[in-house]
């Protein structure tokens, strides 16, 4: 499989966070997110270690990018269905990846 085929195999979509709750059972500080991807994908859950730069209130309505075709991961009592994407800041804390402008939920990255 070529490099471009590897990238194309990963399904990265935009979604809007509709719920964000503390996740005290996680080993590292995290939130439990519900993200609406619209259309055929619908709402999916994700665990995200993003407590340094974001509050649960600031996450509501925020669009984010997530890999939606990876296998679910059991994280303590929670099943994370998608991988919410971010990059590290200078201190190694996660900064979310998001579209520059509002776009329809479910749009696939290309």
VODO-847903 format. One record per residue: residue number from 1; chain; x, y, z of N, C-alpha, C, O in turn; residue in one letter. Coordinates in Angstrom, 2 decimals, padded with zeros to 5 digits, always signed. Atoms other than C-alpha are relative to their C-alpha. Example, Ala and Ser with C-alpha at 12.3 -4.5 7.8 and 13.67 -1.06 7.14 Angstrom:
2
   seq   mol        nX        nY        nZ       caX       caY       caZ        cX        cY        cZ        oX        oY        oZ   type
     1     A   +000.89   -001.19   +000.00   +012.30   -004.50   +007.80   +000.90   +001.20   +000.00   +001.94   +001.18   +000.66      A
     2     A   -000.82   -001.19   -000.06   +013.67   -001.06   +007.14   -000.77   +001.09   +000.73   -000.26   +002.20   +000.90      S
***
This chain:
110
   seq   mol        nX        nY        nZ       caX       caY       caZ        cX        cY        cZ        oX        oY        oZ   type
     1     A   +000.85   -001.18   +000.00   +000.00   +000.00   +000.00   +000.90   +001.25   +000.00   +001.83   +001.35   +000.80      X
     2     A   -000.80   -001.22   +000.08   +001.41   +003.40   -000.97   -000.35   +000.95   +001.14   -001.34   +000.75   +001.84      X
     3     A   +000.23   -000.99   -001.06   +001.64   +006.35   +001.40   -001.34   +000.68   -000.14   -002.06   +000.85   +000.85      X
     4     A   +001.28   -000.68   +000.21   -001.35   +008.11   -000.16   -001.16   -000.95   +000.31   -002.19   -000.52   +000.82      X
     5     A   +001.05   +000.97   -000.31   -003.40   +004.91   +000.15   -000.16   -000.15   +001.52   -001.27   -000.31   +002.01      X
     6     A   +000.07   +000.05   -001.47   -002.52   +004.76   +003.86   -000.81   +001.17   +000.53   -001.67   +000.99   +001.39      X
     7     A   +000.73   -001.19   -000.44   -003.80   +008.31   +004.31   -001.47   -000.10   -000.37   -002.33   +000.23   +000.45      X
     8     A   +001.39   +000.11   +000.45   -006.95   +007.66   +002.28   -000.78   -001.04   +000.79   -002.01   -000.94   +000.88      X
     9     A   +000.67   +001.02   -000.79   -007.73   +004.61   +004.43   -000.52   +000.55   +001.32   -001.45   +000.00   +001.90      X
    10     A   +000.42   -000.63   -001.25   -008.08   +006.88   +007.47   -001.14   +000.96   -000.30   -000.98   +001.89   -001.09      X
    11     A   +001.19   -000.82   +000.24   -011.55   +008.45   +007.56   -000.08   +001.08   +001.08   -000.51   +000.82   +002.20      X
    12     A   +000.00   -001.13   -000.94   -011.22   +011.87   +009.23   -001.14   +000.93   -000.39   -001.22   +001.40   -001.52      X
    13     A   +001.20   -000.80   +000.24   -014.45   +013.85   +009.56   -000.10   +001.14   +001.01   +000.53   +001.12   +002.07      X
    14     A   +000.29   -001.11   -000.90   -015.63   +017.10   +011.10   -001.33   -000.29   +000.70   -002.27   -000.79   +000.11      X
    15     A   +001.22   +000.14   -000.78   -018.21   +017.02   +013.86   -000.10   +001.11   +001.03   +000.89   +001.80   +001.30      X
    16     A   +000.24   -001.03   -001.00   -019.73   +019.33   +016.46   -000.22   -000.66   +001.36   -001.02   -001.58   +001.49      X
    17     A   +000.15   +000.54   -001.37   -019.39   +018.62   +020.19   -001.35   +000.44   +000.55   -001.64   +001.64   +000.64      X
    18     A   +001.32   -000.29   -000.54   -022.89   +018.36   +021.64   -000.09   -000.24   +001.50   -001.03   +000.22   +002.15      X
    19     A   -000.04   +000.23   -001.45   -021.96   +017.18   +025.14   +001.44   -000.22   +000.41   +002.21   -000.86   -000.30      X
    20     A   -001.35   +000.17   -000.57   -018.81   +017.32   +027.28   -000.16   -000.14   +001.51   -000.72   +000.73   +002.17      X
    21     A   +000.11   +000.28   -001.42   -018.56   +015.79   +030.74   +001.37   -000.35   +000.56   +002.21   -000.92   -000.15      X
    22     A   -001.25   +000.46   -000.63   -015.69   +015.30   +033.20   +000.06   -001.53   -000.03   -000.97   -002.20   -000.03      X
    23     A   -000.22   +001.44   +000.04   -014.20   +011.80   +033.11   +000.96   -000.36   +001.14   +002.13   -000.64   +000.91      X
    24     A   -000.87   +000.20   -001.16   -012.88   +011.25   +036.66   +000.64   -001.39   +000.07   +001.65   -001.56   +000.75      X
    25     A   -000.55   +001.36   -000.04   -012.26   +007.51   +036.08   +001.24   -000.15   -000.89   +001.95   -001.15   -000.77      X
    26     A   -001.16   +000.08   +000.89   -009.58   +008.22   +033.43   +001.29   +000.15   +000.81   +001.32   +000.84   +001.82      X
    27     A   -001.29   -000.09   -000.69   -005.93   +007.79   +034.47   +000.57   +001.41   -000.05   +001.12   +001.89   +000.94      X
    28     A   -000.44   -001.39   +000.16   -005.05   +011.25   +033.12   -001.25   +000.85   -000.16   -002.26   +000.37   -000.68      X
    29     A   +001.20   -000.85   +000.11   -007.46   +014.21   +033.27   -000.55   +000.00   -001.43   +000.18   +000.21   -002.40      X
    30     A   +000.63   +000.12   +001.32   -009.95   +013.85   +030.41   -001.47   +000.39   +000.09   -002.04   +000.52   +001.17      X
    31     A   +001.44   -000.22   +000.13   -013.45   +014.64   +029.20   -000.59   -001.12   -000.85   +000.09   -001.71   -001.69      X
    32     A   +000.80   +000.87   +000.87   -016.12   +012.36   +027.73   -000.78   +000.91   -000.92   -001.55   +001.75   -000.46      X
    33     A   +000.65   -000.85   +000.99   -017.35   +013.97   +024.54   -001.03   -000.79   -000.80   -000.86   -001.98   -001.05      X
    34     A   +000.92   +000.50   +001.01   -020.37   +013.36   +022.34   +000.12   +000.95   -001.17   -000.02   +002.16   -001.02      X
    35     A   -000.25   -000.81   +001.19   -019.72   +014.55   +018.80   -000.99   -000.40   -001.08   -001.13   -001.58   -001.40      X
    36     A   +000.98   +000.23   +001.07   -022.38   +014.91   +016.09   +000.69   +000.14   -001.35   +001.15   +001.22   -001.72      X
    37     A   -000.59   +000.00   +001.33   -021.05   +013.94   +012.66   -001.07   +000.07   -001.09   -000.75   +000.04   -002.28      X
    38     A   +001.09   -000.11   +000.96   -024.48   +014.21   +011.01   -000.15   -001.23   -000.87   +000.57   -002.21   -000.71      X
    39     A   +000.19   +001.01   +001.04   -025.77   +012.06   +008.17   +000.09   -001.44   +000.45   -000.52   -001.83   +001.44      X
    40     A   -000.10   +001.44   -000.22   -024.82   +008.40   +008.08   +000.76   -000.37   +001.28   +000.55   -001.45   +001.82      X
    41     A   -000.83   +000.33   -001.16   -022.37   +008.57   +011.00   -000.74   +000.26   +001.31   -000.67   -000.55   +002.23      X
    42     A   +000.74   -000.34   -001.20   -024.57   +010.29   +013.59   +000.92   +000.45   +001.13   +002.01   +000.95   +000.88      X
    43     A   -000.77   -000.41   -001.17   -023.33   +010.97   +017.13   +000.88   -001.15   +000.49   +000.45   -002.30   +000.54      X
    44     A   -000.96   +000.98   -000.52   -020.26   +009.19   +018.50   +000.64   +000.57   +001.25   +000.64   +001.78   +001.47      X
    45     A   -000.63   -000.42   -001.26   -018.44   +009.28   +021.83   +001.51   -000.10   -000.09   +002.06   -000.94   -000.81      X
    46     A   -001.47   -000.02   +000.00   -014.80   +010.08   +022.49   +000.49   +000.43   +001.37   -000.11   +001.29   +002.02      X
    47     A   -000.71   -000.46   -001.19   -012.50   +010.37   +025.47   +001.16   +000.86   -000.47   +001.91   +000.45   -001.36      X
    48     A   -001.05   -000.91   +000.45   -010.13   +013.32   +025.13   +000.71   +000.65   +001.18   +000.07   +001.18   +002.09      X
    49     A   -000.83   -000.61   -001.05   -007.26   +014.51   +027.35   +000.29   +001.45   -000.38   +001.39   +001.79   -000.79      X
    50     A   -000.08   -001.40   +000.47   -007.91   +018.20   +026.66   -000.37   +000.98   +001.11   -000.82   +002.09   +000.83      X
    51     A   +000.46   -000.82   -001.13   -008.57   +019.58   +030.14   +000.85   +001.24   +000.25   +000.40   +002.17   +000.92      X
    52     A   -000.90   -001.14   -000.25   -005.62   +021.99   +030.12   -000.49   +001.29   -000.67   -000.45   +002.36   -000.07      X
    53     A   +000.38   -001.19   +000.77   -006.94   +024.35   +027.43   -001.51   +000.20   -000.14   -001.94   +001.24   -000.63      X
    54     A   +001.44   -000.06   +000.26   -010.69   +023.63   +027.45   -000.79   -000.35   +001.25   -000.39   -001.19   +002.05      X
    55     A   +000.97   +000.37   -001.03   -013.59   +023.57   +029.89   -001.14   -000.73   -000.71   -001.27   -000.64   -001.93      X
    56     A   +001.13   +000.68   +000.62   -016.68   +021.46   +029.31   -000.91   +001.02   -000.69   -001.44   +000.76   -001.77      X
    57     A   +000.86   -001.03   +000.57   -018.62   +024.68   +028.66   +000.56   +000.55   -001.31   -000.19   +000.81   -002.25      X
    58     A   -000.61   -000.58   +001.20   -016.13   +025.99   +026.08   +000.00   -000.99   -001.17   +000.19   -000.58   -002.32      X
    59     A   -000.01   +001.01   +001.06   -016.33   +022.71   +024.12   -001.34   -000.12   -000.72   -001.38   -000.52   -001.88      X
    60     A   +001.33   +000.15   +000.59   -020.09   +022.78   +023.49   -000.13   +000.86   -001.25   +000.13   +002.06   -001.23      X
    61     A   +000.18   -000.70   +001.27   -020.81   +023.71   +019.88   +001.27   +000.15   -000.81   +001.21   +000.67   -001.93      X
    62     A   -001.28   -000.13   +000.71   -017.13   +023.56   +018.87   +000.12   -001.12   -001.03   -000.17   -002.28   -000.74      X
    63     A   -000.27   +001.01   +001.01   -016.31   +021.79   +015.64   +001.42   -000.54   +000.18   +002.35   +000.21   +000.46      X
    64     A   -001.30   +000.67   -000.15   -013.46   +019.27   +015.79   +000.17   -001.01   -001.12   -000.79   -001.36   -001.81      X
    65     A   -000.32   +001.05   +000.96   -011.75   +016.75   +013.55   +000.22   -001.30   +000.78   +000.80   -001.30   +001.86      X
    66     A   -000.15   +001.29   -000.67   -011.85   +013.06   +014.42   +000.11   -001.12   -001.03   -000.49   -001.06   -002.10      X
    67     A   -000.07   +001.22   +000.80   -010.88   +009.70   +012.94   -001.19   -000.86   +000.40   -001.33   -001.23   +001.57      X
    68     A   +001.25   +000.68   -000.32   -014.18   +007.84   +012.69   -000.01   -001.48   -000.36   -000.99   -002.17   -000.07      X
    69     A   +000.01   +001.41   +000.43   -013.14   +004.44   +011.27   +001.04   -000.86   +000.71   +001.46   -001.89   +000.18      X
    70     A   -000.90   +000.83   -000.81   -010.78   +003.17   +013.97   -000.84   -000.87   +000.93   -001.98   -000.51   +001.23      X
    71     A   +000.78   +000.83   -000.93   -011.88   +000.34   +016.29   -000.25   +000.75   +001.31   +000.58   +001.54   +001.74      X
    72     A   +000.27   -000.61   -001.31   -013.55   +001.45   +019.55   +001.06   -000.42   +001.02   +001.62   -001.51   +000.94      X
    73     A   -000.96   +000.30   -001.07   -011.28   +001.63   +022.61   -000.71   +000.09   +001.33   -001.42   +001.05   +001.61      X
    74     A   +000.54   +000.00   -001.36   -012.34   +000.71   +026.13   +000.95   +000.79   +000.88   +002.12   +000.43   +001.00      X
    75     A   -000.81   -000.82   -000.90   -011.08   +003.39   +028.52   -000.73   +000.00   +001.34   -001.67   +000.77   +001.55      X
    76     A   +000.72   +000.17   -001.26   -012.08   +002.35   +032.03   -001.42   -000.44   -000.31   -001.62   -001.39   -001.07      X
    77     A   +001.39   +000.39   +000.22   -015.90   +002.18   +032.08   -000.60   +000.59   -001.28   -001.80   +000.42   -001.53      X
    78     A   +000.49   -000.77   +001.16   -016.19   +004.22   +028.84   +000.54   -000.59   -001.31   +001.71   -000.98   -001.38      X
    79     A   -000.44   +000.44   +001.32   -016.05   +003.12   +025.19   +000.14   +001.24   -000.88   -000.83   +001.95   -001.15      X
    80     A   -000.30   -001.12   +000.89   -014.39   +005.73   +022.97   -000.13   -000.51   -001.43   +000.60   -001.40   -001.85      X
    81     A   +000.32   +000.50   +001.34   -015.79   +005.31   +019.44   +000.78   +000.70   -001.12   +000.95   +000.13   -002.20      X
    82     A   -000.78   -000.75   +000.99   -013.76   +007.96   +017.59   +001.21   +000.61   +000.68   +001.23   +000.79   +001.90      X
    83     A   -001.22   -000.63   -000.53   -010.31   +009.52   +018.00   -000.05   +001.49   -000.35   +000.12   +001.86   -001.51      X
    84     A   +000.00   -001.45   +000.20   -010.57   +013.29   +018.46   +001.44   +000.44   -000.19   +002.32   +000.06   +000.57      X
    85     A   -001.36   -000.33   +000.39   -007.53   +014.88   +016.85   +000.47   +001.34   +000.55   -000.30   +002.30   +000.64      X
    86     A   -000.62   -001.22   -000.50   -005.17   +017.48   +018.27   +001.50   -000.07   -000.23   +002.03   -001.08   -000.68      X
    87     A   -001.46   -000.09   +000.09   -001.56   +018.59   +018.28   +000.52   +000.56   +001.32   -000.20   +001.28   +002.01      X
    88     A   -000.53   -000.50   -001.27   +000.74   +019.33   +021.23   +000.44   +001.46   -000.11   +000.98   +001.89   -001.13      X
    89     A   -000.56   -001.36   -000.10   +001.50   +022.89   +022.31   +001.44   -000.12   +000.49   +001.97   -001.23   +000.58      X
    90     A   -001.40   +000.00   -000.43   +004.98   +023.88   +023.54   +000.22   -000.80   +001.29   +001.33   -001.26   +001.54      X
    91     A   -000.10   +000.76   -001.24   +004.25   +022.15   +026.88   -000.49   -001.43   -000.14   -000.54   -002.17   +000.85      X
    92     A   +000.48   +001.35   +000.22   +002.90   +018.96   +025.31   -001.48   -000.18   +000.27   -001.97   -001.31   +000.25      X
    93     A   +001.44   +000.08   -000.25   -000.75   +019.78   +026.08   -000.76   +000.06   -001.31   -000.33   +000.73   -002.25      X
    94     A   +000.74   +000.14   +001.26   -003.37   +019.01   +023.43   -000.76   +001.27   -000.36   -001.48   +001.85   +000.45      X
    95     A   +000.79   -001.06   +000.62   -004.75   +021.73   +021.18   -000.80   -000.68   -001.11   -000.22   -001.33   -001.98      X
    96     A   +000.87   +000.68   +000.95   -007.73   +020.52   +019.14   +000.20   +000.50   -001.43   +000.46   +001.68   -001.67      X
    97     A   +000.03   -000.36   +001.41   -007.70   +020.45   +015.35   -001.45   +000.30   -000.36   -002.36   -000.45   -000.01      X
    98     A   +001.36   -000.37   +000.38   -010.71   +022.23   +013.91   +000.03   +000.81   -001.29   +001.05   +001.42   -001.61      X
    99     A   +000.04   -000.80   +001.23   -011.83   +023.84   +010.66   +000.11   +001.48   +000.32   -000.31   +001.93   +001.39      X
   100     A   -000.17   -001.44   -000.17   -010.98   +027.50   +010.23   -001.34   +000.73   -000.02   -001.51   +001.75   +000.65      X
   101     A   +001.33   -000.59   +000.12   -014.62   +028.29   +009.33   -001.03   -001.10   +000.23   -000.72   -002.27   +000.05      X
   102     A   +001.04   +001.03   -000.16   -017.91   +026.52   +010.12   -000.26   -000.75   -001.30   -000.35   -000.15   -002.37      X
   103     A   +000.27   +000.87   +001.15   -018.54   +023.59   +007.78   -001.06   -001.02   +000.42   -001.29   -001.22   +001.61      X
   104     A   +001.01   +001.01   -000.35   -021.27   +020.93   +007.57   +000.62   -001.19   +000.74   +001.70   -001.67   +000.39      X
   105     A   -000.46   +001.20   -000.72   -020.91   +018.07   +010.06   +000.09   -001.17   -000.97   -000.73   -001.31   -001.87      X
   106     A   -000.18   +001.21   +000.81   -019.63   +014.86   +008.50   +000.93   +000.19   -001.17   +001.29   -000.78   -001.83      X
   107     A   -000.92   -000.22   +001.12   -017.37   +016.53   +005.93   +001.29   -000.77   +000.19   +001.87   -000.77   +001.28      X
   108     A   -001.20   +000.82   -000.07   -014.44   +014.27   +005.13   +001.23   +000.82   -000.38   +001.22   +001.57   -001.36      X
   109     A   -001.26   -000.66   +000.28   -010.90   +015.60   +005.25   +000.62   -000.58   -001.28   +000.62   -001.79   -001.47      X
   110     A   -000.72   +000.44   +001.19   -009.04   +015.44   +001.92   +001.16   +000.92   -000.26   +001.90   +000.72   -001.22      X
***
